[in-house]
Amino acid sequence: MIKYDLLCGSDHAFDGWFRDSKAFDDQVKSALVQCPSCGSTDVHKALMTPSLGQKQNRRNTEIKPETQKEMVKAIRDLRRKVEENADYVGDNFAEEARKIHYKEVEGRGIYGQTTLEDAKSLTEEGIEIHALPSLPEDQN
């Protein structure tokens, strides 16, 4: 079903539901659509904005401000623990992760940066890695 906003020749606004656009055209041509205010059959579609309805099964994803603050605090705590307990290897992350995985060097916790391509390669090789979530101050 399609809902159209309609106008008559006297600019009275009303709406109507139709099976499809062809059904609307056929009914207007046969003078079956009348203005409820004045009875005019001189009816046309009004300019409408598209209806982008939300799926009924979609959950509300809005995050409350206090929940956001808690999440940011948890991410900051996680980052602090990683920085306190792991070695920073900078841009050499992928290379160091491989050395540790293949036991070329002693195992230890590391953190640093890598490209998306290298991160994909690491996971394809079975090397477990985790991205640290970014914080608001990282965006500055």
Phi and psi restraints in degrees (value plus and minus 20) as a CYANA .aco file:
   2 ILE   PHI    -141.1  -101.1
   2 ILE   PSI     113.4   153.4
   3 LYS   PHI    -122.2   -82.2
   3 LYS   PSI     105.2   145.2
   4 TYR   PHI    -132.0   -92.0
   4 TYR   PSI     120.4   160.4
   5 ASP   PHI    -103.2   -63.2
   5 ASP   PSI     108.5   148.5
   6 LEU   PHI    -141.3  -101.3
   6 LEU   PSI     136.5   176.5
   7 LEU   PHI    -153.9  -113.9
   7 LEU   PSI     123.0   163.0
   8 CYS   PHI    -115.8   -75.8
   8 CYS   PSI     156.6   196.6
   9 GLY   PHI     -80.4   -40.4
   9 GLY   PSI     -40.9    -0.9
  10 SER   PHI    -115.6   -75.6
  10 SER   PSI      -7.4    32.6
  11 ASP   PHI      45.4    85.4
  11 ASP   PSI       7.5    47.5
  12 HIS   PHI    -100.5   -60.5
  12 HIS   PSI     109.4   149.4
  13 ALA   PHI    -115.5   -75.5
  13 ALA   PSI     118.5   158.5
  14 PHE   PHI    -178.3  -138.3
  14 PHE   PSI     155.2   195.2
  15 ASP   PHI    -146.1  -106.1
  15 ASP   PSI     143.7   183.7
  16 GLY   PHI    -170.3  -130.3
  16 GLY   PSI     128.3   168.3
  17 TRP   PHI    -127.2   -87.2
  17 TRP   PSI     115.1   155.1
  18 PHE   PHI    -157.8  -117.8
  18 PHE   PSI     132.0   172.0
  19 ARG   PHI     -79.4   -39.4
  19 ARG   PSI     -62.9   -22.9
  20 ASP   PHI    -183.0  -143.0
  20 ASP   PSI     159.5   199.5
  21 SER   PHI     -87.2   -47.2
  21 SER   PSI     -51.7   -11.7
  22 LYS   PHI     -84.9   -44.9
  22 LYS   PSI     -60.4   -20.4
  23 ALA   PHI     -81.5   -41.5
  23 ALA   PSI     -61.3   -21.3
  24 PHE   PHI     -80.1   -40.1
  24 PHE   PSI     -71.1   -31.1
  25 ASP   PHI     -78.3   -38.3
  25 ASP   PSI     -63.9   -23.9
  26 ASP   PHI     -83.8   -43.8
  26 ASP   PSI     -62.5   -22.5
  27 GLN   PHI     -89.0   -49.0
  27 GLN   PSI     -58.2   -18.2
  28 VAL   PHI     -86.5   -46.5
  28 VAL   PSI     -63.4   -23.4
  29 LYS   PHI     -81.7   -41.7
  29 LYS   PSI     -53.7   -13.7
  30 SER   PHI    -109.2   -69.2
  30 SER   PSI     -12.2    27.8
  31 ALA   PHI      39.6    79.6
  31 ALA   PSI      14.2    54.2
  32 LEU   PHI    -111.6   -71.6
  32 LEU   PSI     -31.5     8.5
  33 VAL   PHI    -122.1   -82.1
  33 VAL   PSI     101.4   141.4
  34 GLN   PHI    -143.1  -103.1
  34 GLN   PSI     126.3   166.3
  35 CYS   PHI     -87.9   -47.9
  35 CYS   PSI     108.0   148.0
  36 PRO   PHI     -90.2   -50.2
  36 PRO   PSI     -39.0     1.0
  37 SER   PHI    -103.8   -63.8
  37 SER   PSI     -64.7   -24.7
  38 CYS   PHI    -142.9  -102.9
  38 CYS   PSI     -25.9    14.1
  39 GLY   PHI      60.6   100.6
  39 GLY   PSI     -16.4    23.6
  40 SER   PHI     -84.1   -44.1
  40 SER   PSI     122.8   162.8
  41 THR   PHI    -122.0   -82.0
  41 THR   PSI     -14.4    25.6
  42 ASP   PHI    -103.1   -63.1
  42 ASP   PSI      63.3   103.3
  43 VAL   PHI    -141.4  -101.4
  43 VAL   PSI     119.4   159.4
  44 HIS   PHI    -163.0  -123.0
  44 HIS   PSI     143.5   183.5
  45 LYS   PHI     -92.5   -52.5
  45 LYS   PSI     117.8   157.8
  46 ALA   PHI    -105.3   -65.3
  46 ALA   PSI     139.5   179.5
  47 LEU   PHI     -83.8   -43.8
  47 LEU   PSI     109.4   149.4
  48 MET   PHI    -147.0  -107.0
  48 MET   PSI     130.9   170.9
  49 THR   PHI    -108.0   -68.0
  49 THR   PSI     127.8   167.8
  50 PRO   PHI     -85.5   -45.5
  50 PRO   PSI     124.3   164.3
  51 SER   PHI    -114.9   -74.9
  51 SER   PSI      87.3   127.3
  52 LEU   PHI    -124.6   -84.6
  52 LEU   PSI      57.8    97.8
  53 GLY   PHI     -86.0   -46.0
  53 GLY   PSI     130.7   170.7
  54 GLN   PHI    -109.4   -69.4
  54 GLN   PSI     117.9   157.9
  55 LYS   PHI     -80.3   -40.3
  55 LYS   PSI     121.0   161.0
  56 GLN   PHI     -88.4   -48.4
  56 GLN   PSI     -47.7    -7.7
  57 ASN   PHI    -110.8   -70.8
  57 ASN   PSI     -15.9    24.1
  58 ARG   PHI    -102.0   -62.0
  58 ARG   PSI     113.0   153.0
  59 ARG   PHI    -101.0   -61.0
  59 ARG   PSI     134.1   174.1
  60 ASN   PHI     -91.5   -51.5
  60 ASN   PSI      99.6   139.6
  61 THR   PHI    -122.6   -82.6
  61 THR   PSI      -9.6    30.4
  62 GLU   PHI     -88.5   -48.5
  62 GLU   PSI     113.0   153.0
  63 ILE   PHI    -125.4   -85.4
  63 ILE   PSI     107.9   147.9
  64 LYS   PHI     -87.1   -47.1
  64 LYS   PSI     127.8   167.8
  65 PRO   PHI     -75.1   -35.1
  65 PRO   PSI     -60.6   -20.6
  66 GLU   PHI     -88.0   -48.0
  66 GLU   PSI     -52.0   -12.0
  67 THR   PHI     -89.6   -49.6
  67 THR   PSI     -60.0   -20.0
  68 GLN   PHI     -78.7   -38.7
  68 GLN   PSI     -64.6   -24.6
  69 LYS   PHI     -81.3   -41.3
  69 LYS   PSI     -61.5   -21.5
  70 GLU   PHI     -84.6   -44.6
  70 GLU   PSI     -60.1   -20.1
  71 MET   PHI     -85.8   -45.8
  71 MET   PSI     -64.3   -24.3
  72 VAL   PHI     -82.4   -42.4
  72 VAL   PSI     -60.9   -20.9
  73 LYS   PHI     -82.0   -42.0
  73 LYS   PSI     -62.6   -22.6
  74 ALA   PHI     -83.9   -43.9
  74 ALA   PSI     -59.7   -19.7
  75 ILE   PHI     -86.9   -46.9
  75 ILE   PSI     -61.4   -21.4
  76 ARG   PHI     -81.5   -41.5
  76 ARG   PSI     -62.3   -22.3
  77 ASP   PHI     -82.0   -42.0
  77 ASP   PSI     -63.3   -23.3
  78 LEU   PHI     -81.1   -41.1
  78 LEU   PSI     -68.2   -28.2
  79 ARG   PHI     -80.8   -40.8
  79 ARG   PSI     -62.6   -22.6
  80 ARG   PHI     -80.2   -40.2
  80 ARG   PSI     -63.4   -23.4
  81 LYS   PHI     -83.9   -43.9
  81 LYS   PSI     -60.8   -20.8
  82 VAL   PHI     -83.1   -43.1
  82 VAL   PSI     -67.0   -27.0
  83 GLU   PHI     -84.2   -44.2
  83 GLU   PSI     -53.1   -13.1
  84 GLU   PHI     -95.8   -55.8
  84 GLU   PSI     -48.2    -8.2
  85 ASN   PHI    -136.1   -96.1
  85 ASN   PSI     -15.4    24.6
  86 ALA   PHI    -154.7  -114.7
  86 ALA   PSI     140.0   180.0
  87 ASP   PHI    -110.6   -70.6
  87 ASP   PSI     113.7   153.7
  88 TYR   PHI    -101.8   -61.8
  88 TYR   PSI     102.5   142.5
  89 VAL   PHI    -133.8   -93.8
  89 VAL   PSI     -14.9    25.1
  90 GLY   PHI      39.2    79.2
  90 GLY   PSI    -154.6  -114.6
  91 ASP   PHI     -94.6   -54.6
  91 ASP   PSI     -25.0    15.0
  92 ASN   PHI    -109.8   -69.8
  92 ASN   PSI      -1.8    38.2
  93 PHE   PHI     -76.8   -36.8
  93 PHE   PSI     -70.6   -30.6
  94 ALA   PHI     -81.5   -41.5
  94 ALA   PSI     -64.7   -24.7
  95 GLU   PHI     -81.7   -41.7
  95 GLU   PSI     -66.2   -26.2
  96 GLU   PHI     -87.0   -47.0
  96 GLU   PSI     -58.4   -18.4
  97 ALA   PHI     -82.9   -42.9
  97 ALA   PSI     -59.7   -19.7
  98 ARG   PHI     -85.6   -45.6
  98 ARG   PSI     -63.8   -23.8
  99 LYS   PHI     -79.0   -39.0
  99 LYS   PSI     -61.7   -21.7
 100 ILE   PHI     -88.2   -48.2
 100 ILE   PSI     -65.5   -25.5
 101 HIS   PHI     -81.6   -41.6
 101 HIS   PSI     -62.4   -22.4
 102 TYR   PHI    -110.2   -70.2
 102 TYR   PSI      -7.3    32.7
 103 LYS   PHI      38.2    78.2
 103 LYS   PSI      13.3    53.3
 104 GLU   PHI     -99.5   -59.5
 104 GLU   PSI     -43.2    -3.2
 105 VAL   PHI    -155.4  -115.4
 105 VAL   PSI     144.5   184.5
 106 GLU   PHI     -84.4   -44.4
 106 GLU   PSI     119.3   159.3
 107 GLY   PHI     -85.9   -45.9
 107 GLY   PSI     121.1   161.1
 108 ARG   PHI    -183.8  -143.8
 108 ARG   PSI     143.5   183.5
 109 GLY   PHI     -98.5   -58.5
 109 GLY   PSI     117.1   157.1
 110 ILE   PHI    -155.1  -115.1
 110 ILE   PSI     139.3   179.3
 111 TYR   PHI    -168.5  -128.5
 111 TYR   PSI     135.8   175.8
 112 GLY   PHI     153.3   193.3
 112 GLY   PSI    -174.7  -134.7
 113 GLN   PHI    -139.9   -99.9
 113 GLN   PSI     131.9   171.9
 114 THR   PHI    -173.0  -133.0
 114 THR   PSI     147.0   187.0
 115 THR   PHI    -101.8   -61.8
 115 THR   PSI     141.5   181.5
 116 LEU   PHI     -80.9   -40.9
 116 LEU   PSI     -60.5   -20.5
 117 GLU   PHI     -80.6   -40.6
 117 GLU   PSI     -66.3   -26.3
 118 ASP   PHI     -86.3   -46.3
 118 ASP   PSI     -57.0   -17.0
 119 ALA   PHI     -83.1   -43.1
 119 ALA   PSI     -61.9   -21.9
 120 LYS   PHI     -82.9   -42.9
 120 LYS   PSI     -62.7   -22.7
 121 SER   PHI     -81.5   -41.5
 121 SER   PSI     -62.0   -22.0
 122 LEU   PHI     -80.2   -40.2
 122 LEU   PSI     -66.4   -26.4
 123 THR   PHI     -87.9   -47.9
 123 THR   PSI     -54.5   -14.5
 124 GLU   PHI     -85.3   -45.3
 124 GLU   PSI     -49.5    -9.5
 125 GLU   PHI    -101.2   -61.2
 125 GLU   PSI     -23.9    16.1
 126 GLY   PHI      67.2   107.2
 126 GLY   PSI      -4.7    35.3
 127 ILE   PHI    -110.2   -70.2
 127 ILE   PSI      99.5   139.5
 128 GLU   PHI     -99.2   -59.2
 128 GLU   PSI     103.0   143.0
 129 ILE   PHI    -153.4  -113.4
 129 ILE   PSI     138.9   178.9
 130 HIS   PHI    -159.6  -119.6
 130 HIS   PSI     114.7   154.7
 131 ALA   PHI    -102.3   -62.3
 131 ALA   PSI     116.9   156.9
 132 LEU   PHI    -101.2   -61.2
 132 LEU   PSI     109.1   149.1
 133 PRO   PHI     -82.0   -42.0
 133 PRO   PSI     126.0   166.0
 134 SER   PHI     -99.8   -59.8
 134 SER   PSI     132.9   172.9
 135 LEU   PHI    -128.0   -88.0
 135 LEU   PSI     140.0   180.0
 136 PRO   PHI     -73.4   -33.4
 136 PRO   PSI     -58.4   -18.4
 137 GLU   PHI     -90.3   -50.3
 137 GLU   PSI     -38.7     1.3
 138 ASP   PHI     -89.8   -49.8
 138 ASP   PSI     -41.1    -1.1
 139 GLN   PHI    -100.7   -60.7
 139 GLN   PSI     -29.8    10.2
